[in-house]
Each structure stands twice: as structure tokens, then as C-alpha cells.
């Protein structure tokens, strides 16, 4: 019978995710993970097998954040407000984050997806989750008459996803005052939906 883990897995995985998010996969050493979690190397690798295993857990944890954002899209209220809230929430969270680290999924796609099919699949799933949530919201808006009918929700959702991910990359080098420019981009993406 396996021994129960003698650590708070939720806290450990949060620390692991934050470390990979801040430093990237290649920039994160085993020692970085040991220091972030407070666990010994043996305990970490006994629980998660490898750096790749820890990275996969970090991406799964990050997916929960994406799912929470998608879930908020389904809340009652005007569809345009829900979409704007999503875009502004992502922007503001990224601008407020330490070191303006951007999006873990986007960063991972850039750094690892070409070299690691498992990472590519996990990142793709994260993007698909967000795309489907946006598309469902757009369809709901068309069905209720809140949004005009003359656009393809799947294509518009992809445009919005591309905008979100592009803004998340731009945030990494943002300067004071850029938030207003980024908000103007968000309004430009939403304007044709009315």
C-alpha cells in the first residue's frame, strides 16, 4: 500500500506552476523546484516522476484557470459584457502579474510545443477550451438577438482567441500607458458584434 503524501499537493503544484510560469521550462532547474516547493528532490520525483511530469501537472493546473474563465462566460447577463469582462480580466491579470509573465499556455506553445507533442496537445486543449467557450457565448448572443447574426461564431471566436493570446504576448513588454491602447483593441474586436 502506498504511503499518503506528507505534503499539501495543492500548494506544491501551485508553486511548481508559478515557477514554470515565471522561468519557463528550460529556465527552471530541479533546484528551482526544490526551493519553490520546500520538498526534497527525491520527494518531488517520487511523486511526479520527472521534470516533464511536473510540467504536465503545471499545465493541467493552469487549465483549471482557463476553465474558470470559460465558466464565467456562461453567467447570466449581457453577452457583450461577459466577453468584455473576459478580455479585460485576462489583460489586467497579466499586467498585474509579477514580471508580466503573460500566459503559461502561450509561453509553453512558443517554448516547448514544437519539441514535445504532449505539451503541444495540452496547450492545444487549453486554447480549444477557451475558443469553445467564446464561440458558445457568441452563439448565445446571436440566439437572443444581443449580437447581430451576420458573422460566423467559430471564426469570430478564433479572432477573439488570437487577440487575447496576442495581447498576452504584448503584455510581456508593456510600458506604462499601454493598457489604454490594449483596451482600445478589445473594443475594436467587440464593435463588429453589435
N, C-alpha and C positions, 0 to 999 in steps of 0.2 A: 504494500500500500504506500502511495506517495505521501510524503510529508506535506502538511499545509505550508503555504508560503509564509515566511516570517516578516513580510513587508507589505505595505499598502500598495497593491498593484496599481490602483488608480493614480496615486501620487507619483509612483515610479514612471509610469507611462506618460504622464503629463510632463515630467522632467525630461524624459527621452525625446518626446515630440518637440518640446521647446528648444532642446539642444540641436537637434537636426534642423529645425526651422531656422535657427539663428546662424548655424555654421555650415549647413549643407551636409550632404552625405560624405563627400570626400574630405571636407574640413573637420569632421567630427572623428575624434580618436576614441579608442576604448577608454583611455584615461578621462577624457571629457565626460563620457557617460558615467563612469565610476564617480567622478566628482559631482555631477549633476544629481545623481540618484542617491548617493551615500551608501551604495551597495558595493561589495567587493566584486571584482571581475568574475570570479568563479560563480557567485550567486547570480549575476546578470546572465551569464552564458548558460548556466544550468537551467534558468527559467526560460530563456528566449533563444537559445542555441547559437546565435551568431549576430554580428552587426546587421546583416541583412534581415534577420528575424526581428530585431529591434526596430529597424527602419520600417518594416512592414507594419508592425504594431503602431508606430507613429502615424503612418498614413491612414490606417484604419481609425485611429482616434481622431485624426483631422477630419475624416469623412463624417464623423458624428456632428462636427460643427457645421459642415455643409448641409447635412440633413436637417439640422435645427433651423437653418436659414430657409430651406425649402418649406419646412413645416409652417414657418411664419407667413409665407406667401399665401397659404390656404386660409388664414384667419379672415373673419368677416371684415367687410369694409370695402371702400372703392379700390378697384383693381389697380388703377394708376398709382394710388397711394402705396399699395403693397409693393409694387415694382420699384417705385422711387425709394421707399424705405430700404429695400434690399440693396439697391445700388449705393445709396448714401451710407448705409450701415457698413458695408464692405469697405468703402472708401475711408470712412472715419476710423474704423478699426485699424486699417493698415497704416493710416497717417499717425495714429496714436501709439502704434506698436514700437517696442524697443528696436532701435536700429532700422526702422522702416523696412522690415524683412519681407514684405509682400505676402504672397500666397505659397504655402508649403506645397500644394499640388503643382502649381505653375513652376516653382523653383525646381521641384523634383522632375517635372517633364523636361525642363531645359537641361538639368544636370545628368539625369540617370535614364530617362525613358529610352533613349537610343541604344543604351548598353545593357539594359536589363528589362526583358519582356514582362516580368512580374510587376515591376514598378510601372511600366507603361500601362499595363492593364488596370492597376489600381488607380492611377491618375485618370485614365480614360473613364473609369466608372464614376469617379468624383465629378468630372466635368459633365458626364451624361446625367447624373443625378440633378445637378443644377439646371442643365438645359431642359430636362423634362419638367422640372418644377416651374420654370419660367414659361415654357410652352403651355402647360396646363392652365396657368394663370391667364395667359393671353387668350386662350380658347374660352375660358370662363368669362372674360371681359367681352369677347365678341358675342357670346351667347346671351349675355344680359343687356347688350346694347351699349355698354360703357365704352367700348372700343369700336372703332369702325371695322367694317367687315372686309375691306379690300386688301388685306395683306395675309400672307401665309404665316401662321403662328410658329411653325417649325423653323422657318428661315429667320423670322424676327427674333425668336428665342436664341438662335445661333449668333445673330448680330449682337444681341444684348450680352450673351456669354463672352463673346470676343471682346466687347467693350469692357466688361468687368475685368477680364484677365489682362487686357492691355493696360488698364488703369492700375492694376495691381503691380505690373512691372514698372510703370512710370513712377509710382509712389516710392519706389526704392531709391530714386534720385530726386525726389521732390524738394522744392525750396519753399520758404515762407511765401504765401500768396498763391501757390499752385492749387490749393483746394478750390478756390473760386473758379479757376479755369476747368478743373475736373468736374465741378458741379454743372457748369455750362455744357460740358459734353454729355452728362447724364440727361439734362433737359432736352438736348438735341436728339438723343436716341428715343426719348419718350414722346416727343412732339408729333411724329407722324402717326401715332397710335390713336389719336383723338379723332 
